[in-house]
């Protein structure tokens, strides 16, 4: 089980594959929403969408495996498909 934390000011959403994993949508100050998902070993597509209406601008994505604390996703864990 992986837990993902998505923090934003204002709304944001995280999809892994076709599944919405974290929904932190709406007008609000910086706040984090968390959710867990079981993932098989291997690569998975991620899609983060965010908007900022006014005021501060915050966006952060963290992950944790099983009971580990959440931490930023290291760059070597990410790949870009053209």
Secondary structure as the mmCIF struct_conf table of DSSP 4:
data_model
#
loop_
_struct_conf.conf_type_id
_struct_conf.id
_struct_conf.beg_label_comp_id
_struct_conf.beg_label_asym_id
_struct_conf.beg_label_seq_id
_struct_conf.end_label_comp_id
_struct_conf.end_label_asym_id
_struct_conf.end_label_seq_id
STRN STRN1 UNK A 2 UNK A 9
BEND BEND1 UNK A 10 UNK A 10
STRN STRN2 UNK A 12 UNK A 16
TURN_TY1_P TURN_TY1_P1 UNK A 17 UNK A 18
STRN STRN3 UNK A 19 UNK A 24
BEND BEND2 UNK A 26 UNK A 27
BEND BEND3 UNK A 29 UNK A 30
STRN STRN4 UNK A 31 UNK A 37
BEND BEND4 UNK A 41 UNK A 42
STRN STRN5 UNK A 46 UNK A 50
BEND BEND5 UNK A 54 UNK A 55
STRN STRN6 UNK A 58 UNK A 65
TURN_TY1_P TURN_TY1_P2 UNK A 66 UNK A 67
BEND BEND6 UNK A 68 UNK A 68
HELX_LH_PP_P HELX_LH_PP_P1 UNK A 69 UNK A 70
STRN STRN7 UNK A 71 UNK A 72
HELX_LH_PP_P HELX_LH_PP_P2 UNK A 73 UNK A 74
HELX_RH_3T_P HELX_RH_3T_P1 UNK A 75 UNK A 77
#
